[in-house]
Amino acid sequence: MTDTTTTLRPTHRGGRQPEKIDPQDRAQLAESPVSLRRVAGLFRPHTRTVAVVTAIIVAISVVSMAQPFLLRAVIDDALPHQDVRLLLWAVGGMLAVTVVSQLLGVVQTWLTTSVGQRVMHGLRTDVFRHLQRQSVAFFTRTRSGEVQSRLTHDISGMQSVITSTATSIASNLTTAVATAIAMVALSPRLSLLSLLVIPPAVLMTRKVALLRRDITAQRQRRLADLHSQVEEGLTVSGATLVKTLGAGEATADRFAETSTDLIDLELRSQLAGRWRMATMQIIFAAIPALIYLAAGLPATSGGMTIGTLIAFTTLQAGIFRPLMGLLDVGAQWVTSMALFSRIFGYLDLPVEVAPPADPVAVQHDRLRGEVRFEGVTFSHDATASPTERAYAVSDVTLHVPAGTTLALVGETGSGKSSLAGLLARLHDPQSGRVTIDGVDLRDLDPADLARIVGVVSQDTYLVHASIRDNLLLAAPGATDDALWQALAAAQVAPLVASLPDGLDTVVGARGHRFSGGEKQRLAIARTLLRNPRVLVLDEATSALDNETERELQAAIDRLMAGRTTLTIAHRLSTIRDAEQIAVLDHGRVAELGDHDDLMARGGRYARLVQAREGSAREAVAA
C-alpha cells in the first residue's frame, strides 16, 4: 500500500510547498466515498474540546493582530516624543501578545494532540478487534503488509486531520482575514496595491511547488523500494534466503542501483523550477519595494507615517503563509478522506465467521466431546457462484463418538486440513453443520469453543517472546508447575530446563531459536495446557525424528485418553490405532473404517499404506 503521507518542504517566508492531490487518493474516494456524518461521529465525544480549540485559534489570530499597531505606536509616537509611559505600555503590550499567543498555542497543541490520539486509539483498537474476528480466509487473501499499513501508517496519518488539516482551515482563514482587516485599517491604498500583487506571487509559488511535488513523489517511491530491500535482505528469513541462493552480490547491486536513483531524484528535486523560483524571489523583493515607493510618492502616500509603513509591510509579509495554507486545504482534504475511506473499508468488512448473538451456555465439566459432521460442504472461494466454486469439502458426514479418535488420510489437497479447520471453526461450511455434543459450533461463544477444541498444526507459530509468555497465551493464569507439566507431557521439559534462562528464554522471531521439532513440541505443550476436550492434531509430529516422535506419540496417547481427537498424519504409526480412519479424495469420504477393516478391503487406504511402507523401506535401505 502506498504511504499517503506527504513531505512538506519549507519555502520562502516560512511557508510550505502546497500539496498536490494524489490520483490514488481520488481513486480511493471514487471507489469508497466517505460520509462526512460518519467522520464527524468520530469527534462527537470530543465536541467541547474541538469547540475550545476553535475558539483558541480565533483568539490567537485576533490577539496577534495587535502587534503591528503596537509597533506603529512605538515608532510614530513613543520614540519621537520620548513618551516613556507610552513606550512601556506598547513594549509591555507586545510582550504580552507574544506570551498570550504562545501559551494559547501550547494549550491548542495539547488539546488537538489529545483529541487526535484518542480518535486514533479508538480506530486502532476497533480495526484490530474487527480484523481478529475475520476468518482465516481473509488473512489468506490479504497481504499482511497491507493490514499493518492500515493499522499504522493510515491511522497515524489521520492524526494530521486533527492537528493539521482541521486546525489549518480555522487558523489560516482567521489569520488571513484578520491580517487583511488590519492591513486595510492601516492603509486602504497600500492594501489595494497588495491585492493586485499578492495573487500572482502566491500562484507562482504554488506552481513551483507542484513541479517539485511530482519529483518528490518519485523519490518517495524509490525510498519505499530502498526500505523494502533492507527488510527483505537484512532480516533473518531474508538473509538466510540470500545466503543459501548465493544472491548476495545481486542483492547489493540492486540496492546500489536504487540508491543511485535517489541521488538523481534529489538533484532534480532541488533544481526543478529554478528559474521560476528566481522569478518568484524577484516578485517577493518587488512587493515591499513597490509599497515603499507608493508610501514615498506624494500622490499615493496619503500622509503615511513610518510606523504605519513598517507595520503594514510586516503584515503583508505574514499574509503569504495563511494564503498558501488555504490553497493546500483541497489536497489535504482529499488525502484525509482517502485515509478515512481505507480505514472504514476494513471496519465495514463483513465477519464471515461471526460470533452468535445469543450463544449457548456451556458447562465445561459436563462436556463429553461427541463430534459430528452433518452433510458438510465448504469452499474457500465463498464469493464465487455455487457452480464455479472449487469445493475443499463436499457433503461429508462423519460421527466421532466422545473419547475416540478419527484419523484423516488422503493425498495432498484431499481436504484433510479444511475439514479439521471446520472443527476449530476457522471457517464455516456453506452447507451442513458441525456439532459438539449436538450443539452447532456457530451457536458457541468463540471463547468457549477455544477452550473445548485445542489445535496443533504443522505450521507452528511462536510469538517473539519468552517460552513462558508463549505458554501463557493458552492459559494466562497457569502456574509454573502447570507449565512444566505441559512441557514434560510434550517431551520438551529437559530442553527448556537446560537453557540458561529456562522459561524466560526468548524464542526469537517465529521461534527461530529452536528447531522445527522443538517448536512443535512447544506448540503441543501450549495446546495441552488448555486441557481441551477435543484435540485437532494436523501433522503435529511431522517435524520430529522417529525416536522423538515415538516418545511424543506415547505422551499424546496418554493425554488423548478420554478425549475426542481428530488427527491428520502421513505416518502410519500415528493413525494405525485410531478407532476410525476416513480416507478423503477431492473433499469426499472415499472410505471409512478402522485399519484392519480398510486393509482387508484392499482399496484406496490399502494402496496408500503399501506405497508409504515401500517408501519407508527404500529410505532405510538408503
N, C-alpha and C positions, 0 to 999 in steps of 0.2 A: 504494500500500500504506500502511496506517495505521501511523504510528510507534507502537511498542509501549512505548516508554519512558514512565515516569510521573514527573511532577513531585511532589516531596515538600516540603511546606512545614513550616518549623519551628513547633512549638507549645509549649505551656506546659511548663516544666521541661526544656527541651532535647529534647523528644520530636519525633516526626514524625507527620504525618497518616497514618493507616493507609490502605492501598491497597484498592481495590475491584476485583474480578475483571472484566476486560473481556469482554463477551459474545463479541467476535470471537476472543479467545484460547480461550474454551471451545469455540467452533465449530471452530477450527483443530485442537484436540486431539481433538474428536469425529470429525473427518474423517480425521485422520492421527495416530493415537496414537503416542507415543514410548516406546520400550523403555528402562527405566532401565539395563539392562545396556549398551545402546549408548552412553548418556550417560556412564556410568561408564568405558567403554572409552576415552573421550577423555582421562580423567585418569589412566589406568593407568600411563603413562610417568612420572607425577609423584606416584606413591603416597607415596614417602618425604617429599616436600615437603608434601603435604597432611597427613600424619600429624604432621609438625613443627608446622605451622600450628595444627592442632587442639590439640596439647599447649601451645603458646604461649597460645592463647585461654583454656584452662582455667587456666593459670598466672597470667595477668593477673587473671582473676576472683577466684582464691583469694588472691593477694597483695594485691589492692585491699581485701579484707575486713579486713585488719589495721588500716586507717586508723581506723575508729570505736573500736576497742579501745584504740589508742594515744591517741586523743583523750580517751577516758574516763580513762585513766591520768594524763594531764596535768591534767585538771580536778579529778578526785577526790583524787589523791594528790600529784602533784608540786607543784602550785601551793599548795594549802592547807598542806602540811607543809614548804614551802620545800626540797624534796628536789631539789637541783640535779643530782645524779647521775642520778636517775630522769628529770628533765626533759630532760637532754641525750640520754639514751638514747631517750626517747619522741619527741622532736623529730627526732633523727637517724633514728630508725626511720621516721617519717612522710615525711621527705625521701627516704630510701632506697626506700620503697614507691613513691613518685612517680617517682623516677628509673628504677627497675627496670621499672615498668609502661610508662613512655614508651619506654624502649629496646626492650622486648619488642614494643610496638606498632609501632615503626618496622620491626623485623625482620619482624613479621607482615605489614605493608603491603607491604614489599618482596617477600616470598615469594608472597603472594596475587596481587599485580600481575604478578609474573614468570610464575606459572602461567597466569593469565588471558590475558596477552599471547601466551604460547606456544600455548595452545589456540586462541586466535583466529587467530593466524598460520597454524596448521595448517589450520583450517577455511577461512580466506580463500583460501589457495593451492589447497586441494583443490577448492573450489567453482569457483574461476576456471579451473583446468585442466580440470575436468569440463565446464564450460559451453563452453570453447573447442572441445571435441570434439563439441558438438552441431551438428546440421545447420543450414543457413541457415533451414530451415522453422521451427525453434524460435524464432529471433530474429524471424521474420516474424510469428508469432502471439503473441509475448510483448512486453509494453511494456518499453522499455529502462529506464524509471524503476523498474519493479518489480525488475529484475535488480540495478540499482545499490542499491536499498533493501536487498535481502537481503545484498548483499556488504558494505554499510557499516553501515546502521542496525541491522539484525537481529544481525549478528555482533558489532558494538560493544556492543549492548545485552546480549549474552550475557556480557559481562565481569562484569555485576552478579551473575551466577550464582556466580561465584567470589569476587568482592570484596565482595558484599553478601548475597545470598540464602544461599549455603552457609555463610559465616562467621557471619552473623547468627543462624542457628539455634544453632550451638555457643556463640557469645558470649552471646546473650540468655538461653539456657537455663542456662548455667553461672552467669551473673551473677544471674539471678533466684533460682536455687536457693541459691547462696552467700549472697545477701543475706537470703533468708528464714531460713536457718540461723543467720546472725549475729543477726538480729532476735530469734529465739527464744532464742538464747543470752543476749542482753542482758536480755530481758524477755518471758517467755511470756504474761503478761497483756496487755501492750500489743500483742503480736503477734496475739492473738485479736481485739482491737479493730480492728486494721488489716485483718485478714482479712474483717471484716464491712463495712468502709467502702471498701476499695480497689476491689473488683469493680464496684460501681455507678459509681464515678468513671471507671474505665477504659472501661466500656461507653458512658457518656455522651460521653467524649472521642471514641470511635470513631464514634458516631452523628453527631456534629457534623462530623467529618472526611469521612464518606461523603457527607453532604449537599453539602459543598463540592466533593467529588470529581466529582460529576455536572456541576456548573457548570464546573469546571476542564477536564473533557473537552471540553465545547463550546468553551471558549476555545482549547484546543489545536487543534481542528479549524479554527476560524477563523484561527488563526495559520498553519496549513498553507495555507489559502486565500490568505492575505496573501503568504506566501513564493512560492506558485505564480504569483501575479500579478506579483510582482517579477521572477521568472525569465522569464515569458512576455513581459513588456513592456520589460525592460531588458537583453535580450541582443541580439546582432547580428541574428539572424533575427527575433526578436520586435519589435525597434524598427523594422526595415525594413518588416515587415508593417503595424504600426500607422501608420507614416508614409504608406505607399502607399495604405492604405484610408481615411486621414483619421480614424482612430478614436481619436486621442489624448485628446480630451475625454471620450469614453465610457469609455475605459480608466481615466482618472484618477478619474472619478466612481465607477466600480466599486471602485477601490482605497480611495477615501474612505469608501464605504459599509461595506466590510469593517473598516476602521479604527474607524469609529463603533461597529460591533457589538462590537468588542473593549473599548471603553470601558464599555459597558453590562455586558458579561460580567464584567469586572474588578470593577466596583462590586457586582454580585450575588455574586461570589465572596467579597468581603471582608465583606459584610453578611449572607450566608447563615447562618442558625442563630445569630444574635447573641444571642438570648435564652437559647438552650441554652448558649452559651459563657459567658454571665453566670452561669447556674446552676452550670456546671462550676467557675468561678472561686470561687464561694461554697463548693462542696464542697472544693476544694483548700485554701481558708482554714480550713474547719471541721475538716479532718483533724488538723492539728497542734494546733488549739485543743482538740479532744477528747482528744488524747494528753496535753497539758499538764494538762487537767482531771483525767484519770484518774491522772496522776502526782502531782497535788496532793491528792487525796482520800485520807484515811487508809485507807478500805476497799479501795481499788484500787491504792494506790501500792506496797505491799509493801516499804516502806523504800527506794524507788528514789533513787539519788543524781542530782545534777545532771549529772554526766558521763555517766551511763547514759542519761538523758533526751536530752541533746544528741546523743549518738552514735546513739540509736535514731531520732530524727527525721531525722537525716542519712541513715540507711539507708532509712527509709520514703520519703523524698523521691526517693531514687535508684532505687527499685524500679519506678517507672512506665515508664521508658524500656525496660527489657528486656521488661516485660509487653506493652507496645504493639508492640514488635518481634516478639514471638512471635505476636501476633494478625495481623501482616502476612504471616506465612510462607505462609499458604494462597494469598493473591493473588499473592505473589511467585513461588511455586512454579508456579502455572498460567501466569503470564506467561513464566517462564523456559522451561518445557516447550513453550509455543507457539513461542517463538523457535527452539528446537531442532527442532521439527516442520517449520518453514518451511525451515530450512537443510537438514535431512535430505531434505526433499522435492526439493530441487534435486540433492543428491548421489545420490538414487535414480532420477533421470531416466534412462531407457534411452538409449543412444547410437545414434541412428538410422543414422549413418554411422560405423560402428565400425572402428577400425584392425584389420588382420589379426593373429591370434595368431602366425602364422608367415609373415611377409612374404617375398615372392620377392626374392632378391638381384638388384640392378640394376647392370649395367655401363654407366655413362652414356656412355662413349666408344664403345660399340658399338650404341647405340640408333639405330634407323632412323626411328621415329616413324610407323609404319603404324597407322592408327586404324580401328576397326570398331565399328559399332553393329549388334548382332545381335538382332533382334526385341525392341527396347527399348520398354517401356511404363512410363509414370511418371505418378503423380498427386500433387499437393501435399497432398491430403487422404488420407494413408495410413491414418488411423484409421477412415475410413468403410468400409462393406462394399463389396466389388467392384462390386455392382450399383448403388450410389449414388455412386460416385466420378466426379468430373469429371476426365478424363484430359488432361493437358497434352501428353503424347507418347504415341502409340498405335501399337505394332507397327512401329517404324521400323527398317529395315535399310539401312545405308549403309556403303560402303567408301571410305576416303580413303587412297590409296597414299602412302607416305612421300615427303615433299618436295613434295606437291601441295596445292592449295587447294580447299576446299569452301565455297561461299557459300550461306548460308541466306537465303531471301527468303519473304515472305508478309505477310499483313495482321497488324495488332496482335492479339496473343492466339493466333497460329497455332502457338506452341510453339518459336519460334526460341531464345529465351534459356533456356528449360527444357532444350532439347537441348544447348546449349552448356554449361550448368551441370552436366549429367551427365558431360561430358568432363573438367571440372575436379573432378569428384566433390564438388560442393556438395550433391548429392542422390544417392541410389541408386535405380535403377529397381526397380519392383515385380516385373517380369519381364524376361527377356533380360539381356544384359550388354554392357558397353563395354570394349574391349580396346585396348591399345597394344602393338604387336609380339606380338600373340597372348596377352598377359597381362591377365587381368581386373583392372580398376582396384581392385577390392575386395581383391586379393591384393598390392597395392603398399603400402609404408610411406608414410604421408601426406607425410613429408619428401621422399621420392624423387619422389612424384607432383608435389609443388610445384616441384621442380627440372625436371621433364620438361615440365609444362604451364604456360605463362605466360598470364595473363588480363589484358586491359584492357577494362573495361566502360564503358558510357555513364554510370554513376553513379560518378563519380570521387571517391575518398576520400583526403584527405591528412590525416595526423595533425598536431596543433598542435605543431609542432617546426620545426627548420630544414630547408632543402632537402636538406642533406647527410644528416640523420637519416632523412628520408623515403626517400631513395635507398638508404641502408644497410640498410633493412628487407629489401630484396631480396637484398643481398649484403653481410653485415656486415664482411667482410674486404676489400672493394673499396678500391683506391687512388683518390686524387683524379683521376689520369689516366683511370682507368676510368669514374669518374663523369662527367667532362667528355666522354668519347667517347659515352657513352649519351645525354647531353643533346644533343650535336651530332647524333646519329642521329635524335633526336626533334625536331629543328629548334627547340630551346629554349635552346641554349647561349648565343647572343648576348644573350638577355633576362637570363639569370642573371648573365652577366659584367657587364652594365650596372648591376646592383644594387650599392649601396654595400658590403653585407656578402657578396655573392657566394653561395657555397654555404652560408654561415652565416645567410642570410636566413630569418627565421621566417615560415612560410606563413600563420599565423593560424588561427583556428578553422575547420576543414573547408576550409582553403585559401582563405578569403575575400579574402586579399590579391591573388589573381590572378583573371583572367577564366576563364570556363569552358573556353575553348580552351587557355589556358596551363596550367590544371590538368590537362587531358587529356594534354597533351604531357609534363608532368612524370610523370604516371602511366605513360605509354608508355615513357619513359626508365627508370623504375623496373623495369618488367617486362622490358625488353630487357636490362637489366643482368644478369639471371639467365641470359641466353643459352639460353632453353628450346628443346627440340627440337620442341615442339608449341606453336603460338600460338592463342589464342582471342581474337578481336577482336570484341567485342559493341558495335557502334555506336561504335567507338573514335574516329572522326573526326567525330562528329555535331555537336560544338560548335565546329567550325572553319569559318572562311570559306573560300570556294572556292580562293583563291590559297594559303593556308596548307595547306589540305587536299591540294592537288596536290603541294606541297613535301614534306609529311609522307608522303603516299602513296608518293612516289618513294623516300623513305628506307625505308619499310616494305617496299616491293617488293624492295629490295636485301637487306634483312635476312631476308625470307621465303625467299630462295633456299636451297634445300636443307632447308627446314623444312616440316613439315606445318602447315597453317593452316586454322582454322575461323573464318569471318568472317561477321558479321551487319551488314548496312547497307541503308539505304534508297536511297542514291545509287548510280546505275548505274555511275559511274566506279570505284567500289570493287569491284564484283563482276563487271564485264564480262569481265575477263581470267582469271577463275577456271576451273580445269580442269573443275570440276563445279559445277552450281548445283542445289540442291534447293529446290523450291517446296513449302512446308508449308501445309496447310489443316486447321485443327482438330486439330493434332498428328500428322497423317499426311502422308506424302510424296505430293503430288499429281503432281509432275513432277520429272524428273531428267535432266540433260544439260548441255552447255555452252551458251553464249549463242546462238551461231548455230543450233544444233540446236533449242533451245527457241523461238527466234523463228520458225523455219521451221514449227514445229508450229502456231503461231497459237493456242495455248491460254492457260492462266491466266498464265503468265510473260509472254507477248507482250502481253496486256492490261495487266498491271502496268506494263510498260515504256512502253507507249503513254500510259497515264494519267500517269505521272511525267514523261515528256517534255513532255506537254501542260501540266502544272503548271509545269514549268521555263520554258517559253516564255512563259506568262502572267506569271510573276514577272519575267522580263527585260523584257517589254513594259511592265509597271507601273513 
